[in-house]
Amino acid sequence: MTIVSNTSQMFPAPGASGSKANSMTDMNADDFLTLMVAQLQHQDPTKPMDNTEFVAQLAQFSTSTGVQELNESFSGLSSSLMSSQMLQATDLVDRQVSTESNVGFLEAATDQDGGAAGILDATVSLGSNRGGMLYVQDMMGQLVYSAALPAEATGDFQIRWGGKDASGNMMPPSNYRISAETNVGGEVTSVPVYAHSRVQSVSINPATGSATLNLVDGSKLSFAEIRNIF
């Protein structure tokens, strides 16, 4: 009678015989228990399996199974997060977002009478201060528009520039820089301004599952760069 003392003899390493070896990751719990019973039945009575070896084999199977289940759980979680991010990203299409930038894109629009108009929204962060001045510059640094903020303006105050310069001429759709000043303790001080940009579409990287927001001015934005959603 052939005596089998351990699993390595029942399942020899590749190259030891013509058959391919089974690994712990190929086995389920029933396979493993069947193998262990067979091993105990056929072990050499004069050389029974050492308790340490037996426990080690159990631990190996438990670890292998646990890692496999953990990998499956992480895979499921990753898919769930990817789907969730895709839904969130899709919901942002045609909505406005702001970043730490004060550069925004003037979109062409029409007023209630059908005339030419523009839309460029921004948030002026006045803090506890009230009122101040708003400035709009083109990307060459030339001032094209300025106006006083309402005296009651305070905190995060949202403004909209209609796209006309100081002479009432309609400015072309393009990027413009918005800035603001307010009176702080008797001194005129610049305050943060966050331009709003409209999300035109969303791209999903199939390899990483990460979403990229494509803005109306042609620039791209990641979720991490969003400051606010409007």
C-alpha positions as protocol buffer text, in pm:
chain_id: "A"
residue {
  index: 1
  type: MET
  ca { x: 0 y: 0 z: 0 }
}
residue {
  index: 2
  type: THR
  ca { x: 126 y: 345 z: -89 }
}
residue {
  index: 3
  type: ILE
  ca { x: 162 y: 571 z: 214 }
}
residue {
  index: 4
  type: VAL
  ca { x: 83 y: 938 z: 166 }
}
residue {
  index: 5
  type: SER
  ca { x: 208 y: 1153 z: 449 }
}
residue {
  index: 6
  type: ASN
  ca { x: 115 y: 1505 z: 335 }
}
residue {
  index: 7
  type: THR
  ca { x: -67 y: 1706 z: 67 }
}
residue {
  index: 8
  type: SER
  ca { x: 250 y: 1774 z: -130 }
}
residue {
  index: 9
  type: GLN
  ca { x: 271 y: 1404 z: -214 }
}
residue {
  index: 10
  type: MET
  ca { x: -94 y: 1379 z: -314 }
}
residue {
  index: 11
  type: PHE
  ca { x: -54 y: 1690 z: -530 }
}
residue {
  index: 12
  type: PRO
  ca { x: 308 y: 1695 z: -652 }
}
residue {
  index: 13
  type: ALA
  ca { x: 469 y: 2017 z: -778 }
}
residue {
  index: 14
  type: PRO
  ca { x: 459 y: 2091 z: -1152 }
}
residue {
  index: 15
  type: GLY
  ca { x: 720 y: 1884 z: -1333 }
}
residue {
  index: 16
  type: ALA
  ca { x: 713 y: 1604 z: -1077 }
}
residue {
  index: 17
  type: SER
  ca { x: 457 y: 1412 z: -1283 }
}
residue {
  index: 18
  type: GLY
  ca { x: 256 y: 1448 z: -1603 }
}
residue {
  index: 19
  type: SER
  ca { x: -41 y: 1604 z: -1424 }
}
residue {
  index: 20
  type: LYS
  ca { x: -72 y: 1970 z: -1326 }
}
residue {
  index: 21
  type: ALA
  ca { x: -65 y: 2046 z: -954 }
}
residue {
  index: 22
  type: ASN
  ca { x: -365 y: 2195 z: -780 }
}
residue {
  index: 23
  type: SER
  ca { x: -308 y: 2503 z: -567 }
}
residue {
  index: 24
  type: MET
  ca { x: -489 y: 2616 z: -254 }
}
residue {
  index: 25
  type: THR
  ca { x: -654 y: 2893 z: -453 }
}
residue {
  index: 26
  type: ASP
  ca { x: -814 y: 2631 z: -684 }
}
residue {
  index: 27
  type: MET
  ca { x: -985 y: 2457 z: -389 }
}
residue {
  index: 28
  type: ASN
  ca { x: -1302 y: 2535 z: -201 }
}
residue {
  index: 29
  type: ALA
  ca { x: -1381 y: 2436 z: 158 }
}
residue {
  index: 30
  type: ASP
  ca { x: -1533 y: 2096 z: 65 }
}
residue {
  index: 31
  type: ASP
  ca { x: -1230 y: 2005 z: -149 }
}
residue {
  index: 32
  type: PHE
  ca { x: -994 y: 2095 z: 132 }
}
residue {
  index: 33
  type: LEU
  ca { x: -1184 y: 1894 z: 397 }
}
residue {
  index: 34
  type: THR
  ca { x: -1202 y: 1590 z: 166 }
}
residue {
  index: 35
  type: LEU
  ca { x: -830 y: 1614 z: 108 }
}
residue {
  index: 36
  type: MET
  ca { x: -756 y: 1642 z: 482 }
}
residue {
  index: 37
  type: VAL
  ca { x: -970 y: 1335 z: 564 }
}
residue {
  index: 38
  type: ALA
  ca { x: -798 y: 1134 z: 290 }
}
residue {
  index: 39
  type: GLN
  ca { x: -462 y: 1247 z: 421 }
}
residue {
  index: 40
  type: LEU
  ca { x: -545 y: 1133 z: 774 }
}
residue {
  index: 41
  type: GLN
  ca { x: -678 y: 797 z: 651 }
}
residue {
  index: 42
  type: HIS
  ca { x: -369 y: 720 z: 445 }
}
residue {
  index: 43
  type: GLN
  ca { x: -96 y: 855 z: 667 }
}
residue {
  index: 44
  type: ASP
  ca { x: 171 y: 622 z: 795 }
}
residue {
  index: 45
  type: PRO
  ca { x: 58 y: 513 z: 1147 }
}
residue {
  index: 46
  type: THR
  ca { x: 422 y: 505 z: 1249 }
}
residue {
  index: 47
  type: LYS
  ca { x: 469 y: 864 z: 1131 }
}
residue {
  index: 48
  type: PRO
  ca { x: 144 y: 1048 z: 1197 }
}
residue {
  index: 49
  type: MET
  ca { x: 111 y: 1405 z: 1077 }
}
residue {
  index: 50
  type: ASP
  ca { x: 269 y: 1652 z: 1314 }
}
residue {
  index: 51
  type: ASN
  ca { x: 13 y: 1883 z: 1477 }
}
residue {
  index: 52
  type: THR
  ca { x: 216 y: 2187 z: 1372 }
}
residue {
  index: 53
  type: GLU
  ca { x: 209 y: 2079 z: 1007 }
}
residue {
  index: 54
  type: PHE
  ca { x: -165 y: 2013 z: 1024 }
}
residue {
  index: 55
  type: VAL
  ca { x: -234 y: 2357 z: 1173 }
}
residue {
  index: 56
  type: ALA
  ca { x: -3 y: 2517 z: 917 }
}
residue {
  index: 57
  type: GLN
  ca { x: -199 y: 2358 z: 630 }
}
residue {
  index: 58
  type: LEU
  ca { x: -527 y: 2479 z: 781 }
}
residue {
  index: 59
  type: ALA
  ca { x: -382 y: 2828 z: 818 }
}
residue {
  index: 60
  type: GLN
  ca { x: -257 y: 2821 z: 457 }
}
residue {
  index: 61
  type: PHE
  ca { x: -601 y: 2733 z: 327 }
}
residue {
  index: 62
  type: SER
  ca { x: -770 y: 2988 z: 554 }
}
residue {
  index: 63
  type: THR
  ca { x: -531 y: 3262 z: 445 }
}
residue {
  index: 64
  type: SER
  ca { x: -565 y: 3175 z: 76 }
}
residue {
  index: 65
  type: THR
  ca { x: -944 y: 3167 z: 98 }
}
residue {
  index: 66
  type: GLY
  ca { x: -952 y: 3487 z: 303 }
}
residue {
  index: 67
  type: VAL
  ca { x: -732 y: 3675 z: 58 }
}
residue {
  index: 68
  type: GLN
  ca { x: -943 y: 3555 z: -235 }
}
residue {
  index: 69
  type: GLU
  ca { x: -1265 y: 3665 z: -63 }
}
residue {
  index: 70
  type: LEU
  ca { x: -1104 y: 3996 z: 32 }
}
residue {
  index: 71
  type: ASN
  ca { x: -999 y: 4055 z: -328 }
}
residue {
  index: 72
  type: GLU
  ca { x: -1352 y: 3979 z: -444 }
}
residue {
  index: 73
  type: SER
  ca { x: -1490 y: 4221 z: -185 }
}
residue {
  index: 74
  type: PHE
  ca { x: -1252 y: 4496 z: -292 }
}
residue {
  index: 75
  type: SER
  ca { x: -1339 y: 4431 z: -656 }
}
residue {
  index: 76
  type: GLY
  ca { x: -1708 y: 4467 z: -576 }
}
residue {
  index: 77
  type: LEU
  ca { x: -1645 y: 4781 z: -372 }
}
residue {
  index: 78
  type: SER
  ca { x: -1436 y: 4930 z: -653 }
}
residue {
  index: 79
  type: SER
  ca { x: -1712 y: 4863 z: -906 }
}
residue {
  index: 80
  type: SER
  ca { x: -1970 y: 5016 z: -672 }
}
residue {
  index: 81
  type: LEU
  ca { x: -1760 y: 5329 z: -617 }
}
residue {
  index: 82
  type: MET
  ca { x: -1697 y: 5360 z: -991 }
}
residue {
  index: 83
  type: SER
  ca { x: -2071 y: 5340 z: -1065 }
}
residue {
  index: 84
  type: SER
  ca { x: -2145 y: 5593 z: -792 }
}
residue {
  index: 85
  type: GLN
  ca { x: -1885 y: 5836 z: -926 }
}
residue {
  index: 86
  type: MET
  ca { x: -2020 y: 5797 z: -1280 }
}
residue {
  index: 87
  type: LEU
  ca { x: -2371 y: 5882 z: -1160 }
}
residue {
  index: 88
  type: GLN
  ca { x: -2246 y: 6183 z: -964 }
}
residue {
  index: 89
  type: ALA
  ca { x: -2040 y: 6305 z: -1258 }
}
residue {
  index: 90
  type: THR
  ca { x: -2330 y: 6265 z: -1504 }
}
residue {
  index: 91
  type: ASP
  ca { x: -2554 y: 6465 z: -1270 }
}
residue {
  index: 92
  type: LEU
  ca { x: -2311 y: 6760 z: -1302 }
}
residue {
  index: 93
  type: VAL
  ca { x: -2363 y: 6805 z: -1677 }
}
residue {
  index: 94
  type: ASP
  ca { x: -2502 y: 7157 z: -1749 }
}
residue {
  index: 95
  type: ARG
  ca { x: -2448 y: 7260 z: -1387 }
}
residue {
  index: 96
  type: GLN
  ca { x: -2192 y: 7515 z: -1273 }
}
residue {
  index: 97
  type: VAL
  ca { x: -1892 y: 7441 z: -1053 }
}
residue {
  index: 98
  type: SER
  ca { x: -1633 y: 7667 z: -895 }
}
residue {
  index: 99
  type: THR
  ca { x: -1266 y: 7606 z: -819 }
}
residue {
  index: 100
  type: GLU
  ca { x: -999 y: 7819 z: -652 }
}
residue {
  index: 101
  type: SER
  ca { x: -959 y: 8012 z: -980 }
}
residue {
  index: 102
  type: ASN
  ca { x: -1098 y: 8361 z: -1046 }
}
residue {
  index: 103
  type: VAL
  ca { x: -1090 y: 8306 z: -1424 }
}
residue {
  index: 104
  type: GLY
  ca { x: -1427 y: 8228 z: -1579 }
}
residue {
  index: 105
  type: PHE
  ca { x: -1572 y: 8184 z: -1927 }
}
residue {
  index: 106
  type: LEU
  ca { x: -1826 y: 8433 z: -2062 }
}
residue {
  index: 107
  type: GLU
  ca { x: -2097 y: 8231 z: -2236 }
}
residue {
  index: 108
  type: ALA
  ca { x: -2308 y: 8380 z: -2514 }
}
residue {
  index: 109
  type: ALA
  ca { x: -2677 y: 8405 z: -2433 }
}
residue {
  index: 110
  type: THR
  ca { x: -2986 y: 8607 z: -2519 }
}
residue {
  index: 111
  type: ASP
  ca { x: -3185 y: 8841 z: -2298 }
}
residue {
  index: 112
  type: GLN
  ca { x: -3563 y: 8834 z: -2251 }
}
residue {
  index: 113
  type: ASP
  ca { x: -3606 y: 9049 z: -2563 }
}
residue {
  index: 114
  type: GLY
  ca { x: -3395 y: 8817 z: -2777 }
}
residue {
  index: 115
  type: GLY
  ca { x: -3095 y: 9047 z: -2781 }
}
residue {
  index: 116
  type: ALA
  ca { x: -2733 y: 8944 z: -2735 }
}
residue {
  index: 117
  type: ALA
  ca { x: -2624 y: 8888 z: -2378 }
}
residue {
  index: 118
  type: GLY
  ca { x: -2364 y: 8698 z: -2183 }
}
residue {
  index: 119
  type: ILE
  ca { x: -2335 y: 8500 z: -1862 }
}
residue {
  index: 120
  type: LEU
  ca { x: -2037 y: 8483 z: -1631 }
}
residue {
  index: 121
  type: ASP
  ca { x: -2113 y: 8396 z: -1269 }
}
residue {
  index: 122
  type: ALA
  ca { x: -1879 y: 8413 z: -973 }
}
residue {
  index: 123
  type: THR
  ca { x: -1875 y: 8410 z: -593 }
}
residue {
  index: 124
  type: VAL
  ca { x: -1713 y: 8700 z: -409 }
}
residue {
  index: 125
  type: SER
  ca { x: -1598 y: 8597 z: -61 }
}
residue {
  index: 126
  type: LEU
  ca { x: -1647 y: 8911 z: 148 }
}
residue {
  index: 127
  type: GLY
  ca { x: -1638 y: 8743 z: 487 }
}
residue {
  index: 128
  type: SER
  ca { x: -1790 y: 8976 z: 748 }
}
residue {
  index: 129
  type: ASN
  ca { x: -1728 y: 9283 z: 531 }
}
residue {
  index: 130
  type: ARG
  ca { x: -1998 y: 9461 z: 333 }
}
residue {
  index: 131
  type: GLY
  ca { x: -2000 y: 9610 z: -16 }
}
residue {
  index: 132
  type: GLY
  ca { x: -1700 y: 9687 z: -230 }
}
residue {
  index: 133
  type: MET
  ca { x: -1601 y: 9701 z: -597 }
}
residue {
  index: 134
  type: LEU
  ca { x: -1608 y: 9437 z: -872 }
}
residue {
  index: 135
  type: TYR
  ca { x: -1362 y: 9433 z: -1163 }
}
residue {
  index: 136
  type: VAL
  ca { x: -1354 y: 9229 z: -1487 }
}
residue {
  index: 137
  type: GLN
  ca { x: -1038 y: 9208 z: -1698 }
}
residue {
  index: 138
  type: ASP
  ca { x: -964 y: 9030 z: -2024 }
}
residue {
  index: 139
  type: MET
  ca { x: -675 y: 8784 z: -2033 }
}
residue {
  index: 140
  type: MET
  ca { x: -441 y: 9063 z: -2151 }
}
residue {
  index: 141
  type: GLY
  ca { x: -504 y: 9243 z: -1822 }
}
residue {
  index: 142
  type: GLN
  ca { x: -717 y: 9523 z: -1968 }
}
residue {
  index: 143
  type: LEU
  ca { x: -1006 y: 9638 z: -1749 }
}
residue {
  index: 144
  type: VAL
  ca { x: -1331 y: 9595 z: -1942 }
}
residue {
  index: 145
  type: TYR
  ca { x: -1591 y: 9642 z: -1668 }
}
residue {
  index: 146
  type: SER
  ca { x: -1623 y: 9758 z: -1308 }
}
residue {
  index: 147
  type: ALA
  ca { x: -1918 y: 9812 z: -1076 }
}
residue {
  index: 148
  type: ALA
  ca { x: -1994 y: 9871 z: -711 }
}
residue {
  index: 149
  type: LEU
  ca { x: -2117 y: 9573 z: -513 }
}
residue {
  index: 150
  type: PRO
  ca { x: -2446 y: 9625 z: -328 }
}
residue {
  index: 151
  type: ALA
  ca { x: -2399 y: 9786 z: 13 }
}
residue {
  index: 152
  type: GLU
  ca { x: -2570 y: 9487 z: 176 }
}
residue {
  index: 153
  type: ALA
  ca { x: -2342 y: 9233 z: 5 }
}
residue {
  index: 154
  type: THR
  ca { x: -2161 y: 9017 z: 261 }
}
residue {
  index: 155
  type: GLY
  ca { x: -2031 y: 8663 z: 312 }
}
residue {
  index: 156
  type: ASP
  ca { x: -2015 y: 8451 z: -5 }
}
residue {
  index: 157
  type: PHE
  ca { x: -2195 y: 8687 z: -242 }
}
residue {
  index: 158
  type: GLN
  ca { x: -2283 y: 8561 z: -591 }
}
residue {
  index: 159
  type: ILE
  ca { x: -2259 y: 8800 z: -885 }
}
residue {
  index: 160
  type: ARG
  ca { x: -2337 y: 8775 z: -1257 }
}
residue {
  index: 161
  type: TRP
  ca { x: -2166 y: 8979 z: -1528 }
}
residue {
  index: 162
  type: GLY
  ca { x: -2384 y: 9018 z: -1837 }
}
residue {
  index: 163
  type: GLY
  ca { x: -2088 y: 9049 z: -2074 }
}
residue {
  index: 164
  type: LYS
  ca { x: -2104 y: 9421 z: -2156 }
}
residue {
  index: 165
  type: ASP
  ca { x: -1808 y: 9655 z: -2115 }
}
residue {
  index: 166
  type: ALA
  ca { x: -1814 y: 10002 z: -1958 }
}
residue {
  index: 167
  type: SER
  ca { x: -1945 y: 10149 z: -2285 }
}
residue {
  index: 168
  type: GLY
  ca { x: -2227 y: 9897 z: -2318 }
}
residue {
  index: 169
  type: ASN
  ca { x: -2061 y: 9697 z: -2594 }
}
residue {
  index: 170
  type: MET
  ca { x: -2105 y: 9321 z: -2590 }
}
residue {
  index: 171
  type: MET
  ca { x: -1777 y: 9140 z: -2523 }
}
residue {
  index: 172
  type: PRO
  ca { x: -1698 y: 8819 z: -2713 }
}
residue {
  index: 173
  type: PRO
  ca { x: -1723 y: 8477 z: -2543 }
}
residue {
  index: 174
  type: SER
  ca { x: -1386 y: 8414 z: -2384 }
}
residue {
  index: 175
  type: ASN
  ca { x: -1209 y: 8376 z: -2051 }
}
residue {
  index: 176
  type: TYR
  ca { x: -1211 y: 8678 z: -1820 }
}
residue {
  index: 177
  type: ARG
  ca { x: -1052 y: 8745 z: -1483 }
}
residue {
  index: 178
  type: ILE
  ca { x: -1279 y: 8867 z: -1204 }
}
residue {
  index: 179
  type: SER
  ca { x: -1150 y: 9043 z: -894 }
}
residue {
  index: 180
  type: ALA
  ca { x: -1301 y: 9239 z: -606 }
}
residue {
  index: 181
  type: GLU
  ca { x: -1206 y: 9477 z: -329 }
}
residue {
  index: 182
  type: THR
  ca { x: -1373 y: 9576 z: -5 }
}
residue {
  index: 183
  type: ASN
  ca { x: -1304 y: 9807 z: 288 }
}
residue {
  index: 184
  type: VAL
  ca { x: -1141 y: 9627 z: 578 }
}
residue {
  index: 185
  type: GLY
  ca { x: -1069 y: 9839 z: 883 }
}
residue {
  index: 186
  type: GLY
  ca { x: -1054 y: 10154 z: 676 }
}
residue {
  index: 187
  type: GLU
  ca { x: -827 y: 10006 z: 411 }
}
residue {
  index: 188
  type: VAL
  ca { x: -918 y: 9885 z: 62 }
}
residue {
  index: 189
  type: THR
  ca { x: -828 y: 9515 z: 46 }
}
residue {
  index: 190
  type: SER
  ca { x: -862 y: 9248 z: -223 }
}
residue {
  index: 191
  type: VAL
  ca { x: -1094 y: 8959 z: -140 }
}
residue {
  index: 192
  type: PRO
  ca { x: -1111 y: 8608 z: -295 }
}
residue {
  index: 193
  type: VAL
  ca { x: -1328 y: 8557 z: -602 }
}
residue {
  index: 194
  type: TYR
  ca { x: -1423 y: 8212 z: -736 }
}
residue {
  index: 195
  type: ALA
  ca { x: -1543 y: 8201 z: -1096 }
}
residue {
  index: 196
  type: HIS
  ca { x: -1816 y: 7956 z: -1197 }
}
residue {
  index: 197
  type: SER
  ca { x: -1781 y: 7729 z: -1500 }
}
residue {
  index: 198
  type: ARG
  ca { x: -2047 y: 7515 z: -1667 }
}
residue {
  index: 199
  type: VAL
  ca { x: -1986 y: 7143 z: -1708 }
}
residue {
  index: 200
  type: GLN
  ca { x: -2043 y: 7050 z: -2071 }
}
residue {
  index: 201
  type: SER
  ca { x: -1974 y: 6676 z: -2054 }
}
residue {
  index: 202
  type: VAL
  ca { x: -1805 y: 6405 z: -1848 }
}
residue {
  index: 203
  type: SER
  ca { x: -1534 y: 6157 z: -1943 }
}
residue {
  index: 204
  type: ILE
  ca { x: -1469 y: 5833 z: -1752 }
}
residue {
  index: 205
  type: ASN
  ca { x: -1127 y: 5666 z: -1761 }
}
residue {
  index: 206
  type: PRO
  ca { x: -1211 y: 5292 z: -1799 }
}
residue {
  index: 207
  type: ALA
  ca { x: -873 y: 5189 z: -1654 }
}
residue {
  index: 208
  type: THR
  ca { x: -901 y: 5386 z: -1329 }
}
residue {
  index: 209
  type: GLY
  ca { x: -1273 y: 5465 z: -1312 }
}
residue {
  index: 210
  type: SER
  ca { x: -1190 y: 5832 z: -1245 }
}
residue {
  index: 211
  type: ALA
  ca { x: -1416 y: 6102 z: -1387 }
}
residue {
  index: 212
  type: THR
  ca { x: -1303 y: 6415 z: -1568 }
}
residue {
  index: 213
  type: LEU
  ca { x: -1535 y: 6712 z: -1609 }
}
residue {
  index: 214
  type: ASN
  ca { x: -1513 y: 6885 z: -1947 }
}
residue {
  index: 215
  type: LEU
  ca { x: -1593 y: 7253 z: -1904 }
}
residue {
  index: 216
  type: VAL
  ca { x: -1755 y: 7483 z: -2158 }
}
residue {
  index: 217
  type: ASP
  ca { x: -1427 y: 7669 z: -2218 }
}
residue {
  index: 218
  type: GLY
  ca { x: -1253 y: 7346 z: -2323 }
}
residue {
  index: 219
  type: SER
  ca { x: -1061 y: 7295 z: -1998 }
}
residue {
  index: 220
  type: LYS
  ca { x: -1083 y: 6980 z: -1787 }
}
residue {
  index: 221
  type: LEU
  ca { x: -1145 y: 6940 z: -1418 }
}
residue {
  index: 222
  type: SER
  ca { x: -1118 y: 6655 z: -1168 }
}
residue {
  index: 223
  type: PHE
  ca { x: -1357 y: 6598 z: -877 }
}
residue {
  index: 224
  type: ALA
  ca { x: -1083 y: 6694 z: -633 }
}
residue {
  index: 225
  type: GLU
  ca { x: -1060 y: 7043 z: -783 }
}
residue {
  index: 226
  type: ILE
  ca { x: -1428 y: 7131 z: -730 }
}
residue {
  index: 227
  type: ARG
  ca { x: -1490 y: 7391 z: -461 }
}
residue {
  index: 228
  type: ASN
  ca { x: -1867 y: 7428 z: -498 }
}
residue {
  index: 229
  type: ILE
  ca { x: -2152 y: 7304 z: -716 }
}
residue {
  index: 230
  type: PHE
  ca { x: -2438 y: 7531 z: -824 }
}
